[in-house]
Amino acid sequence: MSPMDVDGLAGDWRKASRSVNNGACVEVGSAPARVLVRDSVNPTGAVITYAPGAWQSFVGSAKAGTYDSSR
């Protein structure tokens, strides 16, 4: 399996535009009916998959500040 391939499906990987090169980033990719997440430092490592609705819910909560450590 290549680093761009998950279960035979190529991921369209991207890193957040606000990401800094400190080694603490994840990349998000898309495949039919799922969202893929991997460690940008280890692109050949494990990939976590989410249903699109679950990912959208997480992103909405993150944008609302739910996970901010300063709260």
PyMOL Python script that loads the backbone (N, CA, C, O; Angstrom):
from pymol import cmd

cmd.read_pdbstr("""\
ATOM      1  N   MET A   1       0.857  -1.179   0.000  1.00  0.00           N
ATOM      2  CA  MET A   1       0.000   0.000   0.000  1.00  0.00           C
ATOM      3  C   MET A   1       0.898   1.237   0.000  1.00  0.00           C
ATOM      4  O   MET A   1       1.804   1.342   0.827  1.00  0.00           O
ATOM      5  N   SER A   2       0.661   2.148  -0.896  1.00  0.00           N
ATOM      6  CA  SER A   2       1.445   3.382  -0.959  1.00  0.00           C
ATOM      7  C   SER A   2       0.940   4.362   0.090  1.00  0.00           C
ATOM      8  O   SER A   2      -0.163   4.183   0.605  1.00  0.00           O
ATOM      9  N   PRO A   3       1.722   5.406   0.426  1.00  0.00           N
ATOM     10  CA  PRO A   3       1.262   6.367   1.431  1.00  0.00           C
ATOM     11  C   PRO A   3       0.039   7.150   1.005  1.00  0.00           C
ATOM     12  O   PRO A   3      -0.620   7.751   1.854  1.00  0.00           O
ATOM     13  N   MET A   4      -0.287   7.168  -0.268  1.00  0.00           N
ATOM     14  CA  MET A   4      -1.456   7.895  -0.747  1.00  0.00           C
ATOM     15  C   MET A   4      -2.656   6.978  -0.923  1.00  0.00           C
ATOM     16  O   MET A   4      -3.672   7.392  -1.482  1.00  0.00           O
ATOM     17  N   ASP A   5      -2.555   5.741  -0.457  1.00  0.00           N
ATOM     18  CA  ASP A   5      -3.568   4.745  -0.754  1.00  0.00           C
ATOM     19  C   ASP A   5      -4.110   4.127   0.535  1.00  0.00           C
ATOM     20  O   ASP A   5      -3.330   3.688   1.380  1.00  0.00           O
ATOM     21  N   VAL A   6      -5.411   4.088   0.693  1.00  0.00           N
ATOM     22  CA  VAL A   6      -6.049   3.477   1.855  1.00  0.00           C
ATOM     23  C   VAL A   6      -7.109   2.525   1.337  1.00  0.00           C
ATOM     24  O   VAL A   6      -8.049   2.945   0.663  1.00  0.00           O
ATOM     25  N   ASP A   7      -6.965   1.262   1.643  1.00  0.00           N
ATOM     26  CA  ASP A   7      -7.905   0.248   1.165  1.00  0.00           C
ATOM     27  C   ASP A   7      -8.136   0.364  -0.341  1.00  0.00           C
ATOM     28  O   ASP A   7      -9.261   0.206  -0.817  1.00  0.00           O
ATOM     29  N   GLY A   8      -7.070   0.639  -1.084  1.00  0.00           N
ATOM     30  CA  GLY A   8      -7.186   0.740  -2.533  1.00  0.00           C
ATOM     31  C   GLY A   8      -7.750   2.053  -3.030  1.00  0.00           C
ATOM     32  O   GLY A   8      -7.960   2.206  -4.233  1.00  0.00           O
ATOM     33  N   LEU A   9      -8.009   3.024  -2.135  1.00  0.00           N
ATOM     34  CA  LEU A   9      -8.575   4.308  -2.542  1.00  0.00           C
ATOM     35  C   LEU A   9      -7.553   5.413  -2.306  1.00  0.00           C
ATOM     36  O   LEU A   9      -7.044   5.564  -1.195  1.00  0.00           O
ATOM     37  N   ALA A  10      -7.255   6.174  -3.329  1.00  0.00           N
ATOM     38  CA  ALA A  10      -6.287   7.267  -3.194  1.00  0.00           C
ATOM     39  C   ALA A  10      -6.898   8.389  -2.372  1.00  0.00           C
ATOM     40  O   ALA A  10      -8.050   8.766  -2.587  1.00  0.00           O
ATOM     41  N   GLY A  11      -6.147   8.911  -1.454  1.00  0.00           N
ATOM     42  CA  GLY A  11      -6.594  10.052  -0.653  1.00  0.00           C
ATOM     43  C   GLY A  11      -6.082  11.351  -1.253  1.00  0.00           C
ATOM     44  O   GLY A  11      -4.967  11.403  -1.772  1.00  0.00           O
ATOM     45  N   ASP A  12      -6.880  12.377  -1.185  1.00  0.00           N
ATOM     46  CA  ASP A  12      -6.499  13.715  -1.638  1.00  0.00           C
ATOM     47  C   ASP A  12      -6.038  14.462  -0.396  1.00  0.00           C
ATOM     48  O   ASP A  12      -6.824  15.190   0.211  1.00  0.00           O
ATOM     49  N   TRP A  13      -4.768  14.295  -0.006  1.00  0.00           N
ATOM     50  CA  TRP A  13      -4.269  14.772   1.284  1.00  0.00           C
ATOM     51  C   TRP A  13      -3.982  16.266   1.275  1.00  0.00           C
ATOM     52  O   TRP A  13      -3.500  16.813   0.283  1.00  0.00           O
ATOM     53  N   ARG A  14      -4.287  16.919   2.397  1.00  0.00           N
ATOM     54  CA  ARG A  14      -3.986  18.341   2.557  1.00  0.00           C
ATOM     55  C   ARG A  14      -3.746  18.635   4.042  1.00  0.00           C
ATOM     56  O   ARG A  14      -4.285  17.969   4.927  1.00  0.00           O
ATOM     57  N   LYS A  15      -2.919  19.652   4.279  1.00  0.00           N
ATOM     58  CA  LYS A  15      -2.613  20.096   5.632  1.00  0.00           C
ATOM     59  C   LYS A  15      -3.273  21.453   5.825  1.00  0.00           C
ATOM     60  O   LYS A  15      -3.459  22.190   4.856  1.00  0.00           O
ATOM     61  N   ALA A  16      -3.624  21.792   7.043  1.00  0.00           N
ATOM     62  CA  ALA A  16      -4.269  23.071   7.328  1.00  0.00           C
ATOM     63  C   ALA A  16      -3.395  24.224   6.852  1.00  0.00           C
ATOM     64  O   ALA A  16      -2.170  24.170   6.964  1.00  0.00           O
ATOM     65  N   SER A  17      -4.019  25.252   6.329  1.00  0.00           N
ATOM     66  CA  SER A  17      -3.276  26.415   5.844  1.00  0.00           C
ATOM     67  C   SER A  17      -2.570  27.150   6.979  1.00  0.00           C
ATOM     68  O   SER A  17      -1.596  27.862   6.733  1.00  0.00           O
ATOM     69  N   ARG A  18      -3.033  26.996   8.198  1.00  0.00           N
ATOM     70  CA  ARG A  18      -2.395  27.639   9.355  1.00  0.00           C
ATOM     71  C   ARG A  18      -1.390  26.732  10.047  1.00  0.00           C
ATOM     72  O   ARG A  18      -0.855  27.073  11.102  1.00  0.00           O
ATOM     73  N   SER A  19      -1.140  25.590   9.453  1.00  0.00           N
ATOM     74  CA  SER A  19      -0.199  24.642  10.018  1.00  0.00           C
ATOM     75  C   SER A  19       1.212  25.227   9.988  1.00  0.00           C
ATOM     76  O   SER A  19       1.602  25.893   9.029  1.00  0.00           O
ATOM     77  N   VAL A  20       1.960  24.969  11.040  1.00  0.00           N
ATOM     78  CA  VAL A  20       3.365  25.373  11.085  1.00  0.00           C
ATOM     79  C   VAL A  20       4.214  24.106  11.020  1.00  0.00           C
ATOM     80  O   VAL A  20       3.727  23.018  11.326  1.00  0.00           O
ATOM     81  N   ASN A  21       5.438  24.236  10.637  1.00  0.00           N
ATOM     82  CA  ASN A  21       6.308  23.068  10.487  1.00  0.00           C
ATOM     83  C   ASN A  21       6.985  22.701  11.802  1.00  0.00           C
ATOM     84  O   ASN A  21       8.211  22.723  11.912  1.00  0.00           O
ATOM     85  N   ASN A  22       6.166  22.363  12.802  1.00  0.00           N
ATOM     86  CA  ASN A  22       6.728  21.966  14.095  1.00  0.00           C
ATOM     87  C   ASN A  22       6.569  20.465  14.346  1.00  0.00           C
ATOM     88  O   ASN A  22       6.883  19.990  15.437  1.00  0.00           O
ATOM     89  N   GLY A  23       6.094  19.726  13.368  1.00  0.00           N
ATOM     90  CA  GLY A  23       5.953  18.286  13.500  1.00  0.00           C
ATOM     91  C   GLY A  23       4.703  17.841  14.226  1.00  0.00           C
ATOM     92  O   GLY A  23       4.556  16.652  14.508  1.00  0.00           O
ATOM     93  N   ALA A  24       3.798  18.753  14.538  1.00  0.00           N
ATOM     94  CA  ALA A  24       2.591  18.402  15.288  1.00  0.00           C
ATOM     95  C   ALA A  24       1.346  18.596  14.430  1.00  0.00           C
ATOM     96  O   ALA A  24       0.354  19.161  14.890  1.00  0.00           O
ATOM     97  N   CYS A  25       1.395  18.137  13.201  1.00  0.00           N
ATOM     98  CA  CYS A  25       0.277  18.369  12.282  1.00  0.00           C
ATOM     99  C   CYS A  25      -0.347  17.058  11.829  1.00  0.00           C
ATOM    100  O   CYS A  25       0.288  16.003  11.840  1.00  0.00           O
ATOM    101  N   VAL A  26      -1.565  17.155  11.444  1.00  0.00           N
ATOM    102  CA  VAL A  26      -2.236  16.039  10.795  1.00  0.00           C
ATOM    103  C   VAL A  26      -2.604  16.472   9.383  1.00  0.00           C
ATOM    104  O   VAL A  26      -2.701  17.663   9.087  1.00  0.00           O
ATOM    105  N   GLU A  27      -2.806  15.491   8.525  1.00  0.00           N
ATOM    106  CA  GLU A  27      -3.285  15.737   7.181  1.00  0.00           C
ATOM    107  C   GLU A  27      -4.654  15.099   7.050  1.00  0.00           C
ATOM    108  O   GLU A  27      -4.925  14.058   7.649  1.00  0.00           O
ATOM    109  N   VAL A  28      -5.499  15.718   6.277  1.00  0.00           N
ATOM    110  CA  VAL A  28      -6.846  15.216   6.054  1.00  0.00           C
ATOM    111  C   VAL A  28      -6.981  14.900   4.576  1.00  0.00           C
ATOM    112  O   VAL A  28      -6.542  15.670   3.722  1.00  0.00           O
ATOM    113  N   GLY A  29      -7.583  13.779   4.287  1.00  0.00           N
ATOM    114  CA  GLY A  29      -7.811  13.376   2.909  1.00  0.00           C
ATOM    115  C   GLY A  29      -9.244  12.942   2.735  1.00  0.00           C
ATOM    116  O   GLY A  29      -9.980  12.773   3.707  1.00  0.00           O
ATOM    117  N   SER A  30      -9.629  12.765   1.500  1.00  0.00           N
ATOM    118  CA  SER A  30     -10.995  12.312   1.248  1.00  0.00           C
ATOM    119  C   SER A  30     -10.973  11.088   0.359  1.00  0.00           C
ATOM    120  O   SER A  30     -10.101  10.927  -0.495  1.00  0.00           O
ATOM    121  N   ALA A  31     -11.925  10.254   0.574  1.00  0.00           N
ATOM    122  CA  ALA A  31     -12.161   9.060  -0.217  1.00  0.00           C
ATOM    123  C   ALA A  31     -13.668   8.902  -0.273  1.00  0.00           C
ATOM    124  O   ALA A  31     -14.371   9.512   0.532  1.00  0.00           O
ATOM    125  N   PRO A  32     -14.188   8.104  -1.194  1.00  0.00           N
ATOM    126  CA  PRO A  32     -15.637   7.951  -1.261  1.00  0.00           C
ATOM    127  C   PRO A  32     -16.253   7.562   0.089  1.00  0.00           C
ATOM    128  O   PRO A  32     -15.890   6.547   0.683  1.00  0.00           O
ATOM    129  N   ALA A  33     -17.174   8.377   0.549  1.00  0.00           N
ATOM    130  CA  ALA A  33     -17.959   8.142   1.762  1.00  0.00           C
ATOM    131  C   ALA A  33     -17.145   8.102   3.045  1.00  0.00           C
ATOM    132  O   ALA A  33     -17.590   7.516   4.032  1.00  0.00           O
ATOM    133  N   ARG A  34     -15.950   8.716   3.057  1.00  0.00           N
ATOM    134  CA  ARG A  34     -15.199   8.796   4.305  1.00  0.00           C
ATOM    135  C   ARG A  34     -14.155   9.909   4.247  1.00  0.00           C
ATOM    136  O   ARG A  34     -13.726  10.346   3.180  1.00  0.00           O
ATOM    137  N   VAL A  35     -13.771  10.339   5.434  1.00  0.00           N
ATOM    138  CA  VAL A  35     -12.718  11.339   5.604  1.00  0.00           C
ATOM    139  C   VAL A  35     -11.541  10.612   6.245  1.00  0.00           C
ATOM    140  O   VAL A  35     -11.723   9.847   7.192  1.00  0.00           O
ATOM    141  N   LEU A  36     -10.348  10.845   5.739  1.00  0.00           N
ATOM    142  CA  LEU A  36      -9.143  10.171   6.203  1.00  0.00           C
ATOM    143  C   LEU A  36      -8.280  11.160   6.985  1.00  0.00           C
ATOM    144  O   LEU A  36      -8.184  12.330   6.614  1.00  0.00           O
ATOM    145  N   VAL A  37      -7.653  10.692   8.064  1.00  0.00           N
ATOM    146  CA  VAL A  37      -6.772  11.538   8.873  1.00  0.00           C
ATOM    147  C   VAL A  37      -5.503  10.747   9.157  1.00  0.00           C
ATOM    148  O   VAL A  37      -5.556   9.577   9.535  1.00  0.00           O
ATOM    149  N   ARG A  38      -4.340  11.416   8.968  1.00  0.00           N
ATOM    150  CA  ARG A  38      -3.062  10.765   9.243  1.00  0.00           C
ATOM    151  C   ARG A  38      -2.074  11.779   9.821  1.00  0.00           C
ATOM    152  O   ARG A  38      -2.284  12.988   9.724  1.00  0.00           O
ATOM    153  N   ASP A  39      -1.012  11.279  10.414  1.00  0.00           N
ATOM    154  CA  ASP A  39       0.071  12.095  10.959  1.00  0.00           C
ATOM    155  C   ASP A  39       0.939  12.567   9.796  1.00  0.00           C
ATOM    156  O   ASP A  39       1.416  11.748   9.010  1.00  0.00           O
ATOM    157  N   SER A  40       1.145  13.865   9.679  1.00  0.00           N
ATOM    158  CA  SER A  40       1.927  14.384   8.548  1.00  0.00           C
ATOM    159  C   SER A  40       3.398  13.978   8.626  1.00  0.00           C
ATOM    160  O   SER A  40       4.078  13.941   7.601  1.00  0.00           O
ATOM    161  N   VAL A  41       3.898  13.675   9.820  1.00  0.00           N
ATOM    162  CA  VAL A  41       5.279  13.262   9.976  1.00  0.00           C
ATOM    163  C   VAL A  41       5.472  11.815   9.514  1.00  0.00           C
ATOM    164  O   VAL A  41       6.564  11.439   9.088  1.00  0.00           O
ATOM    165  N   ASN A  42       4.421  11.013   9.596  1.00  0.00           N
ATOM    166  CA  ASN A  42       4.491   9.596   9.239  1.00  0.00           C
ATOM    167  C   ASN A  42       3.393   9.251   8.234  1.00  0.00           C
ATOM    168  O   ASN A  42       2.444   8.548   8.582  1.00  0.00           O
ATOM    169  N   PRO A  43       3.504   9.730   7.000  1.00  0.00           N
ATOM    170  CA  PRO A  43       2.425   9.514   6.028  1.00  0.00           C
ATOM    171  C   PRO A  43       2.201   8.062   5.636  1.00  0.00           C
ATOM    172  O   PRO A  43       1.162   7.743   5.058  1.00  0.00           O
ATOM    173  N   THR A  44       3.140   7.174   5.930  1.00  0.00           N
ATOM    174  CA  THR A  44       2.936   5.761   5.630  1.00  0.00           C
ATOM    175  C   THR A  44       2.376   4.999   6.822  1.00  0.00           C
ATOM    176  O   THR A  44       2.161   3.789   6.748  1.00  0.00           O
ATOM    177  N   GLY A  45       2.140   5.716   7.930  1.00  0.00           N
ATOM    178  CA  GLY A  45       1.625   5.085   9.149  1.00  0.00           C
ATOM    179  C   GLY A  45       0.112   4.921   9.116  1.00  0.00           C
ATOM    180  O   GLY A  45      -0.518   4.925   8.058  1.00  0.00           O
ATOM    181  N   ALA A  46      -0.435   4.780  10.288  1.00  0.00           N
ATOM    182  CA  ALA A  46      -1.867   4.522  10.447  1.00  0.00           C
ATOM    183  C   ALA A  46      -2.721   5.672   9.908  1.00  0.00           C
ATOM    184  O   ALA A  46      -2.330   6.838   9.951  1.00  0.00           O
ATOM    185  N   VAL A  47      -3.877   5.311   9.409  1.00  0.00           N
ATOM    186  CA  VAL A  47      -4.867   6.277   8.923  1.00  0.00           C
ATOM    187  C   VAL A  47      -6.168   6.014   9.664  1.00  0.00           C
ATOM    188  O   VAL A  47      -6.617   4.873   9.763  1.00  0.00           O
ATOM    189  N   ILE A  48      -6.765   7.070  10.181  1.00  0.00           N
ATOM    190  CA  ILE A  48      -8.061   6.971  10.861  1.00  0.00           C
ATOM    191  C   ILE A  48      -9.122   7.425   9.871  1.00  0.00           C
ATOM    192  O   ILE A  48      -8.930   8.417   9.167  1.00  0.00           O
ATOM    193  N   THR A  49     -10.234   6.711   9.809  1.00  0.00           N
ATOM    194  CA  THR A  49     -11.310   7.102   8.900  1.00  0.00           C
ATOM    195  C   THR A  49     -12.548   7.496   9.691  1.00  0.00           C
ATOM    196  O   THR A  49     -12.847   6.926  10.741  1.00  0.00           O
ATOM    197  N   TYR A  50     -13.256   8.481   9.165  1.00  0.00           N
ATOM    198  CA  TYR A  50     -14.484   8.978   9.786  1.00  0.00           C
ATOM    199  C   TYR A  50     -15.583   9.058   8.738  1.00  0.00           C
ATOM    200  O   TYR A  50     -15.313   9.285   7.558  1.00  0.00           O
ATOM    201  N   ALA A  51     -16.805   8.873   9.168  1.00  0.00           N
ATOM    202  CA  ALA A  51     -17.949   9.163   8.308  1.00  0.00           C
ATOM    203  C   ALA A  51     -17.988  10.675   8.104  1.00  0.00           C
ATOM    204  O   ALA A  51     -17.671  11.420   9.031  1.00  0.00           O
ATOM    205  N   PRO A  52     -18.367  11.147   6.922  1.00  0.00           N
ATOM    206  CA  PRO A  52     -18.381  12.592   6.666  1.00  0.00           C
ATOM    207  C   PRO A  52     -19.180  13.393   7.693  1.00  0.00           C
ATOM    208  O   PRO A  52     -18.748  14.479   8.079  1.00  0.00           O
ATOM    209  N   GLY A  53     -20.307  12.902   8.138  1.00  0.00           N
ATOM    210  CA  GLY A  53     -21.117  13.624   9.125  1.00  0.00           C
ATOM    211  C   GLY A  53     -20.410  13.761  10.459  1.00  0.00           C
ATOM    212  O   GLY A  53     -20.494  14.809  11.101  1.00  0.00           O
ATOM    213  N   ALA A  54     -19.716  12.716  10.885  1.00  0.00           N
ATOM    214  CA  ALA A  54     -18.964  12.772  12.146  1.00  0.00           C
ATOM    215  C   ALA A  54     -17.824  13.779  12.037  1.00  0.00           C
ATOM    216  O   ALA A  54     -17.566  14.526  12.980  1.00  0.00           O
ATOM    217  N   TRP A  55     -17.143  13.805  10.897  1.00  0.00           N
ATOM    218  CA  TRP A  55     -16.046  14.759  10.701  1.00  0.00           C
ATOM    219  C   TRP A  55     -16.572  16.193  10.688  1.00  0.00           C
ATOM    220  O   TRP A  55     -15.978  17.077  11.305  1.00  0.00           O
ATOM    221  N   GLN A  56     -17.673  16.423   9.995  1.00  0.00           N
ATOM    222  CA  GLN A  56     -18.260  17.768   9.936  1.00  0.00           C
ATOM    223  C   GLN A  56     -18.662  18.245  11.333  1.00  0.00           C
ATOM    224  O   GLN A  56     -18.501  19.421  11.660  1.00  0.00           O
ATOM    225  N   SER A  57     -19.179  17.340  12.145  1.00  0.00           N
ATOM    226  CA  SER A  57     -19.551  17.685  13.516  1.00  0.00           C
ATOM    227  C   SER A  57     -18.308  18.074  14.325  1.00  0.00           C
ATOM    228  O   SER A  57     -18.330  19.057  15.066  1.00  0.00           O
ATOM    229  N   PHE A  58     -17.229  17.302  14.182  1.00  0.00           N
ATOM    230  CA  PHE A  58     -15.982  17.611  14.878  1.00  0.00           C
ATOM    231  C   PHE A  58     -15.438  18.970  14.441  1.00  0.00           C
ATOM    232  O   PHE A  58     -15.063  19.784  15.285  1.00  0.00           O
ATOM    233  N   VAL A  59     -15.392  19.220  13.140  1.00  0.00           N
ATOM    234  CA  VAL A  59     -14.864  20.491  12.628  1.00  0.00           C
ATOM    235  C   VAL A  59     -15.710  21.662  13.135  1.00  0.00           C
ATOM    236  O   VAL A  59     -15.169  22.699  13.517  1.00  0.00           O
ATOM    237  N   GLY A  60     -17.021  21.500  13.139  1.00  0.00           N
ATOM    238  CA  GLY A  60     -17.899  22.553  13.653  1.00  0.00           C
ATOM    239  C   GLY A  60     -17.626  22.842  15.122  1.00  0.00           C
ATOM    240  O   GLY A  60     -17.600  24.002  15.534  1.00  0.00           O
ATOM    241  N   SER A  61     -17.422  21.793  15.911  1.00  0.00           N
ATOM    242  CA  SER A  61     -17.112  21.973  17.334  1.00  0.00           C
ATOM    243  C   SER A  61     -15.756  22.633  17.524  1.00  0.00           C
ATOM    244  O   SER A  61     -15.593  23.486  18.396  1.00  0.00           O
ATOM    245  N   ALA A  62     -14.782  22.240  16.710  1.00  0.00           N
ATOM    246  CA  ALA A  62     -13.448  22.837  16.808  1.00  0.00           C
ATOM    247  C   ALA A  62     -13.499  24.324  16.458  1.00  0.00           C
ATOM    248  O   ALA A  62     -12.873  25.142  17.131  1.00  0.00           O
ATOM    249  N   LYS A  63     -14.231  24.670  15.420  1.00  0.00           N
ATOM    250  CA  LYS A  63     -14.357  26.075  15.031  1.00  0.00           C
ATOM    251  C   LYS A  63     -15.069  26.889  16.109  1.00  0.00           C
ATOM    252  O   LYS A  63     -14.808  28.082  16.260  1.00  0.00           O
ATOM    253  N   ALA A  64     -15.964  26.251  16.854  1.00  0.00           N
ATOM    254  CA  ALA A  64     -16.704  26.940  17.924  1.00  0.00           C
ATOM    255  C   ALA A  64     -15.857  27.064  19.194  1.00  0.00           C
ATOM    256  O   ALA A  64     -16.289  27.694  20.159  1.00  0.00           O
ATOM    257  N   GLY A  65     -14.661  26.474  19.208  1.00  0.00           N
ATOM    258  CA  GLY A  65     -13.784  26.576  20.367  1.00  0.00           C
ATOM    259  C   GLY A  65     -13.989  25.524  21.424  1.00  0.00           C
ATOM    260  O   GLY A  65     -13.439  25.643  22.518  1.00  0.00           O
ATOM    261  N   THR A  66     -14.764  24.495  21.134  1.00  0.00           N
ATOM    262  CA  THR A  66     -15.059  23.457  22.106  1.00  0.00           C
ATOM    263  C   THR A  66     -13.812  22.813  22.685  1.00  0.00           C
ATOM    264  O   THR A  66     -13.800  22.445  23.859  1.00  0.00           O
ATOM    265  N   TYR A  67     -12.764  22.669  21.888  1.00  0.00           N
ATOM    266  CA  TYR A  67     -11.574  21.944  22.311  1.00  0.00           C
ATOM    267  C   TYR A  67     -10.408  22.849  22.688  1.00  0.00           C
ATOM    268  O   TYR A  67      -9.298  22.364  22.905  1.00  0.00           O
ATOM    269  N   ASP A  68     -10.645  24.156  22.770  1.00  0.00           N
ATOM    270  CA  ASP A  68      -9.572  25.099  23.117  1.00  0.00           C
ATOM    271  C   ASP A  68      -9.112  24.861  24.552  1.00  0.00           C
ATOM    272  O   ASP A  68      -9.930  24.791  25.469  1.00  0.00           O
ATOM    273  N   SER A  69      -7.815  24.739  24.737  1.00  0.00           N
ATOM    274  CA  SER A  69      -7.275  24.498  26.073  1.00  0.00           C
ATOM    275  C   SER A  69      -7.283  25.758  26.937  1.00  0.00           C
ATOM    276  O   SER A  69      -7.095  25.681  28.151  1.00  0.00           O
ATOM    277  N   SER A  70      -7.499  26.899  26.321  1.00  0.00           N
ATOM    278  CA  SER A  70      -7.492  28.145  27.083  1.00  0.00           C
ATOM    279  C   SER A  70      -8.829  28.437  27.756  1.00  0.00           C
ATOM    280  O   SER A  70      -8.963  29.448  28.445  1.00  0.00           O
ATOM    281  N   ARG A  71      -9.799  27.583  27.571  1.00  0.00           N
ATOM    282  CA  ARG A  71     -11.138  27.783  28.157  1.00  0.00           C
ATOM    283  C   ARG A  71     -11.186  27.267  29.552  1.00  0.00           C
ATOM    284  O   ARG A  71     -12.227  27.348  30.205  1.00  0.00           O
TER     285      ARG A  71
END
""", "prot")
cmd.dss("prot")
cmd.show_as("cartoon", "prot")
cmd.util.cbc("prot")
cmd.orient("prot")
